[in-house]
Amino acid sequence: MNTSKVIITCALTGGIHTPTMSDALPWTPQQILDEGIAAAEAGAAVLHLHARDPKDGRPSPKVEHFMAYLPQLRQATDAVLNITTGGALNMTVEERLAGPLKFAPEMCSLNMGSMNFGIFPLADRYHQWKFEWEEPYLRGTDDFIFRNTFRDIAYILQALGEGHGTRFECECYDIGHLYTLAHFLDRGLIKPPFFVQSIFGVLGGIGSDASNLMFMRETADRLFGDAYVWSVLAAGRRQIPFTTMAATLGGNVRVGLEDSLYLGRRELAASNADQVRKIRRVIEELSLEVATPADTRQILSLKGSDQVNF
C-alpha cells in the first residue's frame, strides 16, 4: 500500500549498541524519555522502544524499567509508542513478552523468524569499556540464535493481537521472513493493513545492497499486493541512503540510534532527533509529506493511545 504521507519511525535505544559506543545512546529512563520527546518533536510519528537497566545500561525486559519512562512519554507526546517483543539477544520469549502483555500497546515489533544475529564484530572496534557486561554480551553472539519459531510468532499474534488489539511492526530481516508473514496472513492471524519493516545490513540477515532492497519490495508486492504498508531500515552507515531510496519508492522509513550511531560519514549523531531531522529534510526535499501520529493511526488502523495500559 502506497500512502501519500511518509511515516518516520525512530528506534531510540534498542538492544544492540552499548554505552561505550556513543555518549548519545540513551539508557537511563530520563535519557530515553528526553530522546523520545525530542524525536517526536522533530517529526517521528512512531517511537520504537526498548528498556535498559539504569545501573549500567544493559538491555532489560523488566516491566519496572519500561514503566520508569512510558507513562511520562505517553503524556508528553502523541507519537505511537511501539514496544519491542524482540527485547535483547539473551532474553527468553517469556521475558520479552512480560512488558507488552501488561502494557497492551497500540503497536509492538515482531521479528518474523529465528535467525543468527551477529553483532560480535562490533567488539573488535573498542579496547576499553564503560561496563563489564558489554564485551562478553557482544562477543557471545557468534554462538547465538535469536528465537522466534512459528509457535512463538503465533502465540505473540494471538496473545497481543487478538487479546489486546495490538498491531505489529513485522520485522523482516530476510526474504524468508516475508513468506513466514504470508503464512500467518493465510492463517488469519495477521490482518491488513499490516506494517512490514524490511531490515538490511544485520549480520545473519539480508545485506544492505540496493538490489536487495528492490528484491524485498518486489517480493512483498507479489505476496501482499495492497494489503501492507512498507517501511525500511538499514543498519549502520547505510541508514540514510536506504531510507532515502525507500521514500522515493513510496515507502516509509525508520531511523534512530538503535540502528545506527551515525549522522554522516565518520560523524556520530548527537541525538536521535538529529537523525529524524535529517531524514525529514530528505523527505521534504523529495516533495513528500511527513505523516503525523494521527495520520499514522489512520494508515495502520491502530486502536488509539487511550486504549493502552500505561
C-alpha positions as CSV (number, residue, x, y, z in Angstrom):
1,M,0.0,0.0,0.0
2,N,1.5,3.3,-1.1
3,T,0.4,6.3,1.0
4,S,0.7,10.0,0.3
5,K,2.5,10.6,3.6
6,V,5.7,9.1,4.9
7,I,5.8,7.6,8.4
8,I,9.0,8.2,10.3
9,T,9.8,5.6,13.0
10,C,12.6,6.4,15.4
11,A,14.2,3.5,17.4
12,L,15.6,5.2,20.4
13,T,18.0,2.8,22.1
14,G,17.5,-0.9,21.1
15,G,19.4,-3.8,22.4
16,I,22.4,-3.9,20.1
17,H,24.6,-0.9,20.8
18,T,26.3,-0.5,24.2
19,P,27.1,2.6,26.3
20,T,30.8,2.6,25.4
21,M,29.9,3.1,21.7
22,S,28.4,6.6,22.0
23,D,27.7,9.1,24.7
24,A,24.5,9.9,22.8
25,L,22.9,6.5,23.3
26,P,20.1,6.8,25.9
27,W,20.0,4.2,28.6
28,T,18.6,5.8,31.7
29,P,14.8,6.4,31.9
30,Q,15.3,10.1,31.8
31,Q,17.5,9.9,28.8
32,I,15.1,7.7,26.9
33,L,12.2,10.0,27.8
34,D,14.0,13.1,26.7
35,E,15.2,11.5,23.5
36,G,11.7,10.2,22.7
37,I,10.1,13.7,23.2
38,A,12.8,15.3,21.1
39,A,12.5,12.7,18.3
40,A,8.7,13.1,18.2
41,E,9.0,16.9,18.1
42,A,11.4,16.5,15.2
43,G,8.9,14.5,13.2
44,A,8.9,10.9,14.3
45,A,5.3,9.6,14.4
46,V,6.3,6.2,15.8
47,L,8.8,5.6,18.7
48,H,10.2,2.1,18.8
49,L,11.0,1.4,22.4
50,H,13.3,-0.9,24.5
51,A,14.2,-0.6,28.1
52,R,17.6,-0.7,29.8
53,D,18.9,-1.2,33.3
54,P,19.5,2.2,34.7
55,K,22.5,1.0,36.7
56,D,24.7,0.0,33.8
57,G,22.7,0.4,30.5
58,R,22.3,-3.3,29.8
59,P,19.1,-4.2,27.8
60,S,16.3,-5.2,30.2
61,P,12.9,-6.8,29.8
62,K,11.7,-5.7,33.2
63,V,8.3,-4.0,33.5
64,E,9.6,-1.5,36.0
65,H,12.3,-0.4,33.7
66,F,9.7,0.4,31.0
67,M,7.4,2.0,33.5
68,A,10.2,4.4,34.6
69,Y,9.5,6.3,31.4
70,L,6.5,5.0,29.4
71,P,3.7,6.9,31.3
72,Q,5.6,10.2,31.1
73,L,6.4,9.7,27.4
74,R,2.7,9.0,26.6
75,Q,1.7,12.2,28.4
76,A,4.4,14.3,26.7
77,T,3.8,13.3,23.1
78,D,1.1,12.0,20.8
79,A,3.5,9.6,19.0
80,V,2.6,6.0,18.6
81,L,4.6,4.1,21.3
82,N,5.8,0.8,19.7
83,I,7.2,-1.6,22.3
84,T,9.6,-4.3,21.4
85,T,8.8,-8.0,21.6
86,G,12.4,-8.7,20.5
87,G,14.0,-7.4,23.6
88,A,17.6,-8.3,23.5
89,L,19.8,-11.2,22.5
90,N,19.8,-13.1,25.7
91,M,16.1,-12.9,26.7
92,T,13.6,-15.8,26.6
93,V,10.3,-15.3,24.8
94,E,8.5,-15.1,28.2
95,E,10.8,-12.3,29.3
96,R,10.4,-10.4,26.0
97,L,6.6,-10.5,26.3
98,A,6.3,-9.5,30.0
99,G,6.1,-5.8,29.3
100,P,3.9,-5.9,26.1
101,L,1.3,-8.2,27.6
102,K,1.0,-5.9,30.6
103,F,1.0,-2.6,28.6
104,A,-1.3,-3.6,25.7
105,P,0.3,-1.0,23.4
106,E,-1.0,0.2,20.1
107,M,1.9,-1.4,18.3
108,C,4.7,-3.9,19.0
109,S,7.6,-5.0,17.0
110,L,7.6,-8.7,15.9
111,N,10.7,-10.4,14.4
112,M,9.3,-12.8,11.7
113,G,11.6,-15.7,12.3
114,S,14.5,-17.3,14.2
115,M,17.9,-16.2,12.9
116,N,21.6,-15.9,13.5
117,F,22.1,-12.4,14.9
118,G,25.7,-11.5,14.9
119,I,26.9,-8.3,16.5
120,F,30.2,-9.8,17.7
121,P,32.3,-7.8,15.1
122,L,31.5,-4.6,16.9
123,A,33.6,-5.8,19.9
124,D,36.8,-5.5,17.9
125,R,36.3,-1.8,17.5
126,Y,36.7,-1.0,21.2
127,H,39.5,-1.6,23.7
128,Q,38.1,0.0,26.8
129,W,34.6,-0.5,28.1
130,K,32.4,1.5,30.4
131,F,30.8,-1.6,31.9
132,E,32.0,-5.2,32.3
133,W,28.9,-6.7,30.6
134,E,29.4,-5.1,27.2
135,E,32.2,-7.0,25.6
136,P,31.0,-10.6,26.5
137,Y,27.5,-9.6,25.5
138,L,28.7,-8.7,22.0
139,R,31.2,-11.5,21.6
140,G,28.7,-14.1,22.7
141,T,26.6,-13.5,19.6
142,D,28.9,-15.7,17.4
143,D,27.2,-18.6,19.1
144,F,23.6,-17.3,19.4
145,I,20.4,-17.8,17.5
146,F,17.6,-15.3,18.1
147,R,14.5,-17.4,18.6
148,N,11.1,-16.8,17.1
149,T,9.6,-20.1,16.0
150,F,6.3,-20.4,14.2
151,R,4.7,-21.4,17.5
152,D,6.3,-18.3,19.2
153,I,5.0,-16.0,16.5
154,A,1.5,-17.5,16.6
155,Y,1.4,-17.0,20.4
156,I,2.5,-13.4,20.2
157,L,0.0,-12.7,17.4
158,Q,-2.8,-14.3,19.4
159,A,-1.9,-13.0,22.9
160,L,-1.2,-9.5,21.9
161,G,-3.1,-9.1,18.6
162,E,-6.3,-10.9,19.4
163,G,-6.0,-10.5,23.1
164,H,-5.2,-6.8,23.3
165,G,-5.9,-5.3,19.9
166,T,-2.2,-4.6,19.4
167,R,-0.9,-4.3,15.8
168,F,2.6,-5.1,14.7
169,E,5.8,-3.8,13.1
170,C,6.6,-7.0,11.3
171,E,10.4,-7.0,11.1
172,C,11.7,-8.9,8.1
173,Y,15.4,-9.5,8.1
174,D,15.4,-11.7,5.0
175,I,13.3,-12.9,2.1
176,G,12.1,-16.0,4.0
177,H,10.6,-13.8,6.7
178,L,8.2,-12.4,4.1
179,Y,7.0,-15.9,3.3
180,T,6.6,-16.5,7.0
181,L,4.4,-13.4,7.2
182,A,2.4,-14.6,4.2
183,H,1.8,-17.9,6.1
184,F,0.3,-16.1,9.1
185,L,-1.7,-13.9,6.7
186,D,-3.2,-17.1,5.2
187,R,-4.0,-18.4,8.8
188,G,-5.8,-15.1,9.6
189,L,-3.5,-14.1,12.4
190,I,-2.2,-11.1,10.5
191,K,-4.8,-8.8,9.1
192,P,-4.5,-5.9,6.7
193,P,-3.3,-3.2,6.7
194,F,-0.1,-4.6,8.2
195,F,3.2,-2.8,8.6
196,V,6.3,-4.5,7.1
197,Q,9.7,-3.3,8.3
198,S,12.3,-4.5,5.8
199,I,15.7,-4.6,7.6
200,F,19.0,-4.6,5.9
201,G,22.6,-5.0,7.0
202,V,22.4,-7.1,10.1
203,L,24.9,-10.0,10.1
204,G,22.8,-13.1,9.7
205,G,20.1,-11.3,7.6
206,I,20.0,-9.8,4.1
207,G,22.7,-7.4,3.1
208,S,22.4,-3.7,2.5
209,D,22.7,-3.8,-1.3
210,A,20.4,-1.7,-3.4
211,S,19.4,-4.8,-5.4
212,N,18.3,-6.5,-2.2
213,L,16.0,-3.5,-1.4
214,M,14.3,-3.9,-4.7
215,F,14.1,-7.7,-4.3
216,M,12.4,-7.3,-0.9
217,R,10.0,-4.8,-2.2
218,E,9.1,-6.8,-5.3
219,T,8.6,-10.0,-3.3
220,A,6.4,-8.2,-0.8
221,D,4.3,-6.7,-3.6
222,R,3.9,-10.1,-5.2
223,L,2.9,-11.7,-1.9
224,F,0.7,-9.0,-0.3
225,G,-0.5,-6.6,-3.1
226,D,-2.1,-3.6,-1.5
227,A,-2.6,-5.3,1.9
228,Y,0.6,-4.0,3.5
229,V,2.4,-0.7,4.4
230,W,6.1,-0.9,3.6
231,S,9.0,0.6,5.7
232,V,12.7,0.3,5.5
233,L,15.7,0.5,7.9
234,A,19.3,-0.2,7.3
235,A,21.9,-0.8,10.0
236,G,25.0,1.4,10.2
237,R,26.2,3.8,7.5
238,R,23.5,2.7,5.0
239,Q,20.8,4.1,7.2
240,I,20.1,7.4,5.3
241,P,20.8,6.1,1.8
242,F,18.5,3.2,2.2
243,T,15.7,5.2,3.8
244,T,16.0,7.8,1.0
245,M,15.6,5.0,-1.6
246,A,12.6,3.7,0.3
247,A,10.9,7.1,0.3
248,T,11.4,7.5,-3.4
249,L,9.7,4.2,-3.9
250,G,6.7,5.1,-1.9
251,G,7.8,3.6,1.4
252,N,8.2,4.7,4.9
253,V,11.4,5.0,6.9
254,R,13.0,4.1,10.3
255,V,16.0,5.8,11.8
256,G,17.4,6.0,15.4
257,L,20.4,5.1,17.5
258,E,19.2,1.5,17.8
259,D,20.0,1.1,14.1
260,S,22.9,3.5,13.5
261,L,25.0,5.7,15.8
262,Y,26.0,7.9,12.9
263,L,24.6,11.0,11.3
264,G,27.1,11.1,8.4
265,R,30.4,9.7,7.3
266,R,32.5,9.3,10.4
267,E,30.2,11.7,12.3
268,L,28.5,10.3,15.4
269,A,24.9,11.5,15.8
270,A,24.4,13.8,18.8
271,S,20.8,12.5,19.3
272,N,18.0,10.5,17.8
273,A,16.3,13.8,16.9
274,D,19.3,14.7,14.6
275,Q,18.7,11.6,12.5
276,V,14.9,12.3,12.4
277,R,15.5,15.9,11.3
278,K,18.0,14.7,8.6
279,I,15.6,12.1,7.0
280,R,12.7,14.6,7.4
281,R,14.7,17.1,5.3
282,V,15.3,14.5,2.7
283,I,11.6,13.5,2.6
284,E,10.5,17.1,2.2
285,E,13.1,17.9,-0.4
286,L,11.6,15.0,-2.4
287,S,8.3,16.9,-2.2
288,L,6.8,14.3,0.1
289,E,4.8,14.9,3.3
290,V,5.7,13.6,6.7
291,A,2.9,11.7,8.4
292,T,1.7,12.9,11.8
293,P,0.8,10.5,14.6
294,A,-2.9,10.9,13.7
295,D,-2.1,10.1,10.0
296,T,-0.2,7.0,11.2
297,R,-3.0,5.7,13.3
298,Q,-5.4,6.0,10.4
299,I,-3.0,4.4,7.9
300,L,-2.2,1.5,10.2
301,S,-5.7,1.1,11.7
302,L,-4.3,1.4,15.3
303,K,-6.6,1.3,18.3
304,G,-5.5,4.6,19.8
305,S,-3.4,5.7,22.8
306,D,-6.5,5.9,25.0
307,Q,-6.7,2.0,25.0
308,V,-3.2,1.2,26.4
309,N,-2.4,0.2,29.9
310,F,0.3,2.7,30.9
